[in-house]
């Protein structure tokens, strides 16, 4: 069975992340960038906005803990049946 390089070609450039902002609050940013799209006061506000973006674009959404590790993720390419995946529990 041969493996095709295209099988592993995943575009992460549009995936969204909810990330702790450097000066407080929670930021929404696109994967692969250090620039924040917008910073929110609470994680819930940031998650609501990032979910809208990820759903509209049909991409993955990664939610991080305060210390930066991935908490959970969801792939909106799966459509309306997309479910949350637990990445790591502390």
PDB file as gemmi writes it, atoms N, CA and C in Angstrom:
CRYST1    1.000    1.000    1.000  90.00  90.00  90.00 P 1                      
ATOM      1  N   UNK A   1       0.839  -1.175   0.000  1.00  0.00           N  
ATOM      2  CA  UNK A   1       0.000   0.000   0.000  1.00  0.00           C  
ATOM      3  C   UNK A   1       0.883   1.236   0.000  1.00  0.00           C  
ATOM      4  N   UNK A   2       0.733   2.090  -0.988  1.00  0.00           N  
ATOM      5  CA  UNK A   2       1.567   3.281  -1.074  1.00  0.00           C  
ATOM      6  C   UNK A   2       0.906   4.448  -0.348  1.00  0.00           C  
ATOM      7  N   UNK A   3       1.750   5.331   0.135  1.00  0.00           N  
ATOM      8  CA  UNK A   3       1.260   6.513   0.832  1.00  0.00           C  
ATOM      9  C   UNK A   3       1.494   7.724  -0.044  1.00  0.00           C  
ATOM     10  N   UNK A   4       0.492   8.508  -0.205  1.00  0.00           N  
ATOM     11  CA  UNK A   4       0.564   9.701  -1.016  1.00  0.00           C  
ATOM     12  C   UNK A   4       0.810  10.906  -0.118  1.00  0.00           C  
ATOM     13  N   UNK A   5       1.723  11.801  -0.506  1.00  0.00           N  
ATOM     14  CA  UNK A   5       1.999  12.987   0.302  1.00  0.00           C  
ATOM     15  C   UNK A   5       0.757  13.839   0.487  1.00  0.00           C  
ATOM     16  N   UNK A   6      -0.126  13.841  -0.481  1.00  0.00           N  
ATOM     17  CA  UNK A   6      -1.342  14.651  -0.397  1.00  0.00           C  
ATOM     18  C   UNK A   6      -2.236  14.187   0.754  1.00  0.00           C  
ATOM     19  N   UNK A   7      -2.104  12.912   1.159  1.00  0.00           N  
ATOM     20  CA  UNK A   7      -2.897  12.406   2.271  1.00  0.00           C  
ATOM     21  C   UNK A   7      -2.580  13.137   3.571  1.00  0.00           C  
ATOM     22  N   UNK A   8      -1.378  13.702   3.668  1.00  0.00           N  
ATOM     23  CA  UNK A   8      -0.945  14.363   4.887  1.00  0.00           C  
ATOM     24  C   UNK A   8      -0.942  15.878   4.751  1.00  0.00           C  
ATOM     25  N   UNK A   9      -1.433  16.385   3.653  1.00  0.00           N  
ATOM     26  CA  UNK A   9      -1.437  17.817   3.399  1.00  0.00           C  
ATOM     27  C   UNK A   9      -2.649  18.459   4.081  1.00  0.00           C  
ATOM     28  N   UNK A  10      -2.434  19.007   5.276  1.00  0.00           N  
ATOM     29  CA  UNK A  10      -3.502  19.630   6.045  1.00  0.00           C  
ATOM     30  C   UNK A  10      -3.198  21.110   6.154  1.00  0.00           C  
ATOM     31  N   UNK A  11      -4.159  21.930   5.773  1.00  0.00           N  
ATOM     32  CA  UNK A  11      -3.989  23.379   5.845  1.00  0.00           C  
ATOM     33  C   UNK A  11      -4.434  23.877   7.210  1.00  0.00           C  
ATOM     34  N   UNK A  12      -3.476  24.262   8.047  1.00  0.00           N  
ATOM     35  CA  UNK A  12      -3.777  24.753   9.385  1.00  0.00           C  
ATOM     36  C   UNK A  12      -3.944  26.263   9.419  1.00  0.00           C  
ATOM     37  N   UNK A  13      -3.740  26.918   8.286  1.00  0.00           N  
ATOM     38  CA  UNK A  13      -3.668  28.376   8.271  1.00  0.00           C  
ATOM     39  C   UNK A  13      -4.972  29.073   8.624  1.00  0.00           C  
ATOM     40  N   UNK A  14      -6.103  28.403   8.496  1.00  0.00           N  
ATOM     41  CA  UNK A  14      -7.382  29.044   8.802  1.00  0.00           C  
ATOM     42  C   UNK A  14      -7.962  28.603  10.143  1.00  0.00           C  
ATOM     43  N   UNK A  15      -7.342  27.614  10.783  1.00  0.00           N  
ATOM     44  CA  UNK A  15      -7.839  27.157  12.076  1.00  0.00           C  
ATOM     45  C   UNK A  15      -7.807  28.306  13.082  1.00  0.00           C  
ATOM     46  N   UNK A  16      -8.782  28.320  13.975  1.00  0.00           N  
ATOM     47  CA  UNK A  16      -8.911  29.391  14.956  1.00  0.00           C  
ATOM     48  C   UNK A  16      -8.481  28.891  16.332  1.00  0.00           C  
ATOM     49  N   UNK A  17      -8.001  29.805  17.155  1.00  0.00           N  
ATOM     50  CA  UNK A  17      -7.565  29.463  18.500  1.00  0.00           C  
ATOM     51  C   UNK A  17      -8.076  30.486  19.499  1.00  0.00           C  
ATOM     52  N   UNK A  18      -8.455  29.999  20.679  1.00  0.00           N  
ATOM     53  CA  UNK A  18      -8.744  30.864  21.813  1.00  0.00           C  
ATOM     54  C   UNK A  18      -7.546  30.705  22.734  1.00  0.00           C  
ATOM     55  N   UNK A  19      -6.842  31.804  22.949  1.00  0.00           N  
ATOM     56  CA  UNK A  19      -5.529  31.784  23.565  1.00  0.00           C  
ATOM     57  C   UNK A  19      -5.463  32.838  24.673  1.00  0.00           C  
ATOM     58  N   UNK A  20      -4.779  32.576  25.798  1.00  0.00           N  
ATOM     59  CA  UNK A  20      -4.644  33.616  26.820  1.00  0.00           C  
ATOM     60  C   UNK A  20      -3.813  34.777  26.275  1.00  0.00           C  
ATOM     61  N   UNK A  21      -4.340  35.980  26.380  1.00  0.00           N  
ATOM     62  CA  UNK A  21      -3.636  37.162  25.878  1.00  0.00           C  
ATOM     63  C   UNK A  21      -2.511  37.543  26.839  1.00  0.00           C  
ATOM     64  N   UNK A  22      -1.455  38.091  26.300  1.00  0.00           N  
ATOM     65  CA  UNK A  22      -0.259  38.420  27.072  1.00  0.00           C  
ATOM     66  C   UNK A  22      -0.543  39.396  28.213  1.00  0.00           C  
ATOM     67  N   UNK A  23      -1.341  40.401  27.973  1.00  0.00           N  
ATOM     68  CA  UNK A  23      -1.623  41.426  28.989  1.00  0.00           C  
ATOM     69  C   UNK A  23      -2.971  41.218  29.673  1.00  0.00           C  
ATOM     70  N   UNK A  24      -3.464  39.998  29.692  1.00  0.00           N  
ATOM     71  CA  UNK A  24      -4.742  39.688  30.323  1.00  0.00           C  
ATOM     72  C   UNK A  24      -5.848  39.506  29.302  1.00  0.00           C  
ATOM     73  N   UNK A  25      -6.888  38.807  29.708  1.00  0.00           N  
ATOM     74  CA  UNK A  25      -7.994  38.535  28.814  1.00  0.00           C  
ATOM     75  C   UNK A  25      -7.714  37.316  27.938  1.00  0.00           C  
ATOM     76  N   UNK A  26      -8.579  37.140  26.964  1.00  0.00           N  
ATOM     77  CA  UNK A  26      -8.492  35.992  26.064  1.00  0.00           C  
ATOM     78  C   UNK A  26      -8.548  36.464  24.628  1.00  0.00           C  
ATOM     79  N   UNK A  27      -7.690  35.905  23.806  1.00  0.00           N  
ATOM     80  CA  UNK A  27      -7.561  36.351  22.424  1.00  0.00           C  
ATOM     81  C   UNK A  27      -8.063  35.296  21.450  1.00  0.00           C  
ATOM     82  N   UNK A  28      -8.564  35.764  20.327  1.00  0.00           N  
ATOM     83  CA  UNK A  28      -8.906  34.906  19.190  1.00  0.00           C  
ATOM     84  C   UNK A  28      -7.840  35.171  18.141  1.00  0.00           C  
ATOM     85  N   UNK A  29      -7.228  34.100  17.665  1.00  0.00           N  
ATOM     86  CA  UNK A  29      -6.213  34.259  16.626  1.00  0.00           C  
ATOM     87  C   UNK A  29      -6.260  33.072  15.676  1.00  0.00           C  
ATOM     88  N   UNK A  30      -5.702  33.274  14.506  1.00  0.00           N  
ATOM     89  CA  UNK A  30      -5.609  32.217  13.496  1.00  0.00           C  
ATOM     90  C   UNK A  30      -4.337  31.417  13.756  1.00  0.00           C  
ATOM     91  N   UNK A  31      -4.394  30.119  13.562  1.00  0.00           N  
ATOM     92  CA  UNK A  31      -3.214  29.275  13.748  1.00  0.00           C  
ATOM     93  C   UNK A  31      -2.079  29.737  12.853  1.00  0.00           C  
ATOM     94  N   UNK A  32      -0.873  29.648  13.366  1.00  0.00           N  
ATOM     95  CA  UNK A  32       0.304  30.013  12.592  1.00  0.00           C  
ATOM     96  C   UNK A  32       0.655  31.489  12.660  1.00  0.00           C  
ATOM     97  N   UNK A  33      -0.123  32.267  13.406  1.00  0.00           N  
ATOM     98  CA  UNK A  33       0.184  33.693  13.550  1.00  0.00           C  
ATOM     99  C   UNK A  33       0.358  34.019  15.028  1.00  0.00           C  
ATOM    100  N   UNK A  34       1.073  35.076  15.299  1.00  0.00           N  
ATOM    101  CA  UNK A  34       1.213  35.543  16.669  1.00  0.00           C  
ATOM    102  C   UNK A  34       0.320  36.745  16.932  1.00  0.00           C  
ATOM    103  N   UNK A  35      -0.226  37.295  15.865  1.00  0.00           N  
ATOM    104  CA  UNK A  35      -1.077  38.477  15.976  1.00  0.00           C  
ATOM    105  C   UNK A  35      -2.499  38.064  16.365  1.00  0.00           C  
ATOM    106  N   UNK A  36      -3.050  38.748  17.346  1.00  0.00           N  
ATOM    107  CA  UNK A  36      -4.410  38.467  17.796  1.00  0.00           C  
ATOM    108  C   UNK A  36      -5.417  39.149  16.883  1.00  0.00           C  
ATOM    109  N   UNK A  37      -6.515  38.450  16.612  1.00  0.00           N  
ATOM    110  CA  UNK A  37      -7.603  39.051  15.848  1.00  0.00           C  
ATOM    111  C   UNK A  37      -8.334  40.053  16.740  1.00  0.00           C  
ATOM    112  N   UNK A  38      -8.605  39.620  17.975  1.00  0.00           N  
ATOM    113  CA  UNK A  38      -9.269  40.478  18.939  1.00  0.00           C  
ATOM    114  C   UNK A  38      -9.080  39.897  20.330  1.00  0.00           C  
ATOM    115  N   UNK A  39      -9.040  40.756  21.346  1.00  0.00           N  
ATOM    116  CA  UNK A  39      -8.890  40.321  22.733  1.00  0.00           C  
ATOM    117  C   UNK A  39     -10.189  40.605  23.476  1.00  0.00           C  
ATOM    118  N   UNK A  40     -10.631  39.623  24.251  1.00  0.00           N  
ATOM    119  CA  UNK A  40     -11.867  39.722  25.021  1.00  0.00           C  
ATOM    120  C   UNK A  40     -11.556  39.647  26.511  1.00  0.00           C  
ATOM    121  N   UNK A  41     -12.455  40.175  27.308  1.00  0.00           N  
ATOM    122  CA  UNK A  41     -12.273  40.177  28.751  1.00  0.00           C  
ATOM    123  C   UNK A  41     -12.373  38.767  29.329  1.00  0.00           C  
ATOM    124  N   UNK A  42     -13.296  37.950  28.790  1.00  0.00           N  
ATOM    125  CA  UNK A  42     -13.495  36.600  29.323  1.00  0.00           C  
ATOM    126  C   UNK A  42     -13.257  35.535  28.250  1.00  0.00           C  
ATOM    127  N   UNK A  43     -12.984  34.338  28.726  1.00  0.00           N  
ATOM    128  CA  UNK A  43     -12.772  33.210  27.831  1.00  0.00           C  
ATOM    129  C   UNK A  43     -14.066  32.863  27.096  1.00  0.00           C  
ATOM    130  N   UNK A  44     -15.205  32.991  27.773  1.00  0.00           N  
ATOM    131  CA  UNK A  44     -16.497  32.681  27.160  1.00  0.00           C  
ATOM    132  C   UNK A  44     -16.790  33.598  25.979  1.00  0.00           C  
ATOM    133  N   UNK A  45     -16.472  34.891  26.111  1.00  0.00           N  
ATOM    134  CA  UNK A  45     -16.690  35.833  25.001  1.00  0.00           C  
ATOM    135  C   UNK A  45     -15.805  35.478  23.813  1.00  0.00           C  
ATOM    136  N   UNK A  46     -14.546  35.162  24.090  1.00  0.00           N  
ATOM    137  CA  UNK A  46     -13.612  34.793  23.022  1.00  0.00           C  
ATOM    138  C   UNK A  46     -14.049  33.503  22.341  1.00  0.00           C  
ATOM    139  N   UNK A  47     -14.501  32.545  23.134  1.00  0.00           N  
ATOM    140  CA  UNK A  47     -14.947  31.267  22.583  1.00  0.00           C  
ATOM    141  C   UNK A  47     -16.174  31.452  21.698  1.00  0.00           C  
ATOM    142  N   UNK A  48     -17.090  32.289  22.093  1.00  0.00           N  
ATOM    143  CA  UNK A  48     -18.289  32.550  21.294  1.00  0.00           C  
ATOM    144  C   UNK A  48     -17.906  33.123  19.920  1.00  0.00           C  
ATOM    145  N   UNK A  49     -16.996  34.092  19.906  1.00  0.00           N  
ATOM    146  CA  UNK A  49     -16.572  34.712  18.651  1.00  0.00           C  
ATOM    147  C   UNK A  49     -15.795  33.718  17.779  1.00  0.00           C  
ATOM    148  N   UNK A  50     -14.859  32.993  18.376  1.00  0.00           N  
ATOM    149  CA  UNK A  50     -14.050  32.031  17.623  1.00  0.00           C  
ATOM    150  C   UNK A  50     -14.911  30.911  17.044  1.00  0.00           C  
ATOM    151  N   UNK A  51     -15.946  30.501  17.777  1.00  0.00           N  
ATOM    152  CA  UNK A  51     -16.860  29.468  17.289  1.00  0.00           C  
ATOM    153  C   UNK A  51     -17.590  29.946  16.044  1.00  0.00           C  
ATOM    154  N   UNK A  52     -18.036  31.182  16.048  1.00  0.00           N  
ATOM    155  CA  UNK A  52     -18.708  31.740  14.871  1.00  0.00           C  
ATOM    156  C   UNK A  52     -17.795  31.722  13.646  1.00  0.00           C  
ATOM    157  N   UNK A  53     -16.547  32.130  13.839  1.00  0.00           N  
ATOM    158  CA  UNK A  53     -15.580  32.160  12.733  1.00  0.00           C  
ATOM    159  C   UNK A  53     -15.309  30.749  12.220  1.00  0.00           C  
ATOM    160  N   UNK A  54     -15.010  29.823  13.134  1.00  0.00           N  
ATOM    161  CA  UNK A  54     -14.675  28.450  12.746  1.00  0.00           C  
ATOM    162  C   UNK A  54     -15.854  27.768  12.056  1.00  0.00           C  
ATOM    163  N   UNK A  55     -17.060  27.996  12.551  1.00  0.00           N  
ATOM    164  CA  UNK A  55     -18.246  27.395  11.936  1.00  0.00           C  
ATOM    165  C   UNK A  55     -18.435  27.931  10.514  1.00  0.00           C  
ATOM    166  N   UNK A  56     -18.290  29.251  10.362  1.00  0.00           N  
ATOM    167  CA  UNK A  56     -18.471  29.872   9.039  1.00  0.00           C  
ATOM    168  C   UNK A  56     -17.427  29.387   8.038  1.00  0.00           C  
ATOM    169  N   UNK A  57     -16.183  29.207   8.482  1.00  0.00           N  
ATOM    170  CA  UNK A  57     -15.107  28.796   7.573  1.00  0.00           C  
ATOM    171  C   UNK A  57     -14.975  27.278   7.453  1.00  0.00           C  
ATOM    172  N   UNK A  58     -15.617  26.530   8.359  1.00  0.00           N  
ATOM    173  CA  UNK A  58     -15.520  25.071   8.326  1.00  0.00           C  
ATOM    174  C   UNK A  58     -14.131  24.584   8.688  1.00  0.00           C  
ATOM    175  N   UNK A  59     -13.549  25.176   9.732  1.00  0.00           N  
ATOM    176  CA  UNK A  59     -12.195  24.823  10.158  1.00  0.00           C  
ATOM    177  C   UNK A  59     -12.203  24.357  11.616  1.00  0.00           C  
ATOM    178  N   UNK A  60     -11.041  23.986  12.120  1.00  0.00           N  
ATOM    179  CA  UNK A  60     -10.922  23.547  13.510  1.00  0.00           C  
ATOM    180  C   UNK A  60     -10.812  24.739  14.458  1.00  0.00           C  
ATOM    181  N   UNK A  61     -11.242  24.509  15.681  1.00  0.00           N  
ATOM    182  CA  UNK A  61     -11.139  25.501  16.748  1.00  0.00           C  
ATOM    183  C   UNK A  61     -10.422  24.860  17.919  1.00  0.00           C  
ATOM    184  N   UNK A  62      -9.323  25.470  18.348  1.00  0.00           N  
ATOM    185  CA  UNK A  62      -8.558  24.985  19.488  1.00  0.00           C  
ATOM    186  C   UNK A  62      -8.726  25.946  20.651  1.00  0.00           C  
ATOM    187  N   UNK A  63      -9.032  25.405  21.826  1.00  0.00           N  
ATOM    188  CA  UNK A  63      -9.187  26.218  23.038  1.00  0.00           C  
ATOM    189  C   UNK A  63      -8.054  25.836  23.980  1.00  0.00           C  
ATOM    190  N   UNK A  64      -7.338  26.845  24.476  1.00  0.00           N  
ATOM    191  CA  UNK A  64      -6.174  26.619  25.324  1.00  0.00           C  
ATOM    192  C   UNK A  64      -6.479  26.912  26.789  1.00  0.00           C  
ATOM    193  N   UNK A  65      -5.722  26.262  27.671  1.00  0.00           N  
ATOM    194  CA  UNK A  65      -5.739  26.598  29.097  1.00  0.00           C  
ATOM    195  C   UNK A  65      -4.998  27.915  29.292  1.00  0.00           C  
ATOM    196  N   UNK A  66      -5.074  28.478  30.490  1.00  0.00           N  
ATOM    197  CA  UNK A  66      -4.385  29.716  30.824  1.00  0.00           C  
ATOM    198  C   UNK A  66      -2.866  29.595  30.609  1.00  0.00           C  
ATOM    199  N   UNK A  67      -2.299  28.422  30.869  1.00  0.00           N  
ATOM    200  CA  UNK A  67      -0.847  28.235  30.727  1.00  0.00           C  
ATOM    201  C   UNK A  67      -0.435  27.881  29.298  1.00  0.00           C  
ATOM    202  N   UNK A  68      -1.394  27.769  28.379  1.00  0.00           N  
ATOM    203  CA  UNK A  68      -1.061  27.611  26.972  1.00  0.00           C  
ATOM    204  C   UNK A  68      -1.311  26.254  26.346  1.00  0.00           C  
ATOM    205  N   UNK A  69      -1.426  25.191  27.145  1.00  0.00           N  
ATOM    206  CA  UNK A  69      -1.669  23.862  26.575  1.00  0.00           C  
ATOM    207  C   UNK A  69      -3.080  23.802  25.988  1.00  0.00           C  
ATOM    208  N   UNK A  70      -3.259  22.964  24.973  1.00  0.00           N  
ATOM    209  CA  UNK A  70      -4.578  22.804  24.360  1.00  0.00           C  
ATOM    210  C   UNK A  70      -5.495  22.077  25.338  1.00  0.00           C  
ATOM    211  N   UNK A  71      -6.651  22.664  25.589  1.00  0.00           N  
ATOM    212  CA  UNK A  71      -7.649  22.092  26.484  1.00  0.00           C  
ATOM    213  C   UNK A  71      -8.599  21.177  25.717  1.00  0.00           C  
ATOM    214  N   UNK A  72      -9.137  21.693  24.610  1.00  0.00           N  
ATOM    215  CA  UNK A  72     -10.069  20.924  23.787  1.00  0.00           C  
ATOM    216  C   UNK A  72     -10.095  21.510  22.382  1.00  0.00           C  
ATOM    217  N   UNK A  73     -10.632  20.735  21.442  1.00  0.00           N  
ATOM    218  CA  UNK A  73     -10.719  21.212  20.064  1.00  0.00           C  
ATOM    219  C   UNK A  73     -11.950  20.625  19.402  1.00  0.00           C  
ATOM    220  N   UNK A  74     -12.360  21.296  18.339  1.00  0.00           N  
ATOM    221  CA  UNK A  74     -13.551  20.890  17.595  1.00  0.00           C  
ATOM    222  C   UNK A  74     -13.309  21.152  16.118  1.00  0.00           C  
ATOM    223  N   UNK A  75     -13.706  20.209  15.267  1.00  0.00           N  
ATOM    224  CA  UNK A  75     -13.503  20.338  13.830  1.00  0.00           C  
ATOM    225  C   UNK A  75     -14.840  20.625  13.158  1.00  0.00           C  
ATOM    226  N   UNK A  76     -15.046  21.871  12.745  1.00  0.00           N  
ATOM    227  CA  UNK A  76     -16.313  22.254  12.137  1.00  0.00           C  
ATOM    228  C   UNK A  76     -16.436  21.782  10.693  1.00  0.00           C  
ATOM    229  N   UNK A  77     -15.391  21.181  10.125  1.00  0.00           N  
ATOM    230  CA  UNK A  77     -15.493  20.568   8.801  1.00  0.00           C  
ATOM    231  C   UNK A  77     -16.395  19.335   8.866  1.00  0.00           C  
ATOM    232  N   UNK A  78     -16.601  18.803  10.075  1.00  0.00           N  
ATOM    233  CA  UNK A  78     -17.475  17.649  10.267  1.00  0.00           C  
ATOM    234  C   UNK A  78     -18.945  18.030  10.137  1.00  0.00           C  
ATOM    235  N   UNK A  79     -19.208  19.326  10.043  1.00  0.00           N  
ATOM    236  CA  UNK A  79     -20.583  19.793   9.893  1.00  0.00           C  
ATOM    237  C   UNK A  79     -21.285  19.939  11.227  1.00  0.00           C  
ATOM    238  N   UNK A  80     -22.615  19.883  11.210  1.00  0.00           N  
ATOM    239  CA  UNK A  80     -23.379  20.116  12.437  1.00  0.00           C  
ATOM    240  C   UNK A  80     -23.169  19.050  13.510  1.00  0.00           C  
ATOM    241  N   UNK A  81     -22.597  17.928  13.133  1.00  0.00           N  
ATOM    242  CA  UNK A  81     -22.345  16.865  14.104  1.00  0.00           C  
ATOM    243  C   UNK A  81     -20.988  17.016  14.788  1.00  0.00           C  
ATOM    244  N   UNK A  82     -20.304  18.104  14.514  1.00  0.00           N  
ATOM    245  CA  UNK A  82     -18.986  18.327  15.113  1.00  0.00           C  
ATOM    246  C   UNK A  82     -19.095  18.279  16.630  1.00  0.00           C  
ATOM    247  N   UNK A  83     -18.173  17.592  17.261  1.00  0.00           N  
ATOM    248  CA  UNK A  83     -18.203  17.483  18.717  1.00  0.00           C  
ATOM    249  C   UNK A  83     -16.867  17.931  19.288  1.00  0.00           C  
ATOM    250  N   UNK A  84     -16.872  18.246  20.569  1.00  0.00           N  
ATOM    251  CA  UNK A  84     -15.644  18.661  21.252  1.00  0.00           C  
ATOM    252  C   UNK A  84     -14.793  17.436  21.553  1.00  0.00           C  
ATOM    253  N   UNK A  85     -13.485  17.571  21.373  1.00  0.00           N  
ATOM    254  CA  UNK A  85     -12.516  16.540  21.706  1.00  0.00           C  
ATOM    255  C   UNK A  85     -11.669  17.056  22.860  1.00  0.00           C  
ATOM    256  N   UNK A  86     -11.523  16.256  23.879  1.00  0.00           N  
ATOM    257  CA  UNK A  86     -10.703  16.653  25.027  1.00  0.00           C  
ATOM    258  C   UNK A  86      -9.252  16.401  24.662  1.00  0.00           C  
ATOM    259  N   UNK A  87      -8.411  17.409  24.778  1.00  0.00           N  
ATOM    260  CA  UNK A  87      -7.004  17.262  24.414  1.00  0.00           C  
ATOM    261  C   UNK A  87      -6.183  16.783  25.598  1.00  0.00           C  
ATOM    262  N   UNK A  88      -6.353  17.440  26.743  1.00  0.00           N  
ATOM    263  CA  UNK A  88      -5.539  17.086  27.900  1.00  0.00           C  
ATOM    264  C   UNK A  88      -6.243  17.573  29.155  1.00  0.00           C  
ATOM    265  N   UNK A  89      -6.286  16.725  30.175  1.00  0.00           N  
ATOM    266  CA  UNK A  89      -6.916  17.130  31.439  1.00  0.00           C  
ATOM    267  C   UNK A  89      -5.849  17.332  32.503  1.00  0.00           C  
ATOM    268  N   UNK A  90      -6.059  18.341  33.309  1.00  0.00           N  
ATOM    269  CA  UNK A  90      -5.140  18.600  34.436  1.00  0.00           C  
ATOM    270  C   UNK A  90      -5.811  18.279  35.728  1.00  0.00           C  
TER     271      UNK A  90                                                      
END                                                                             
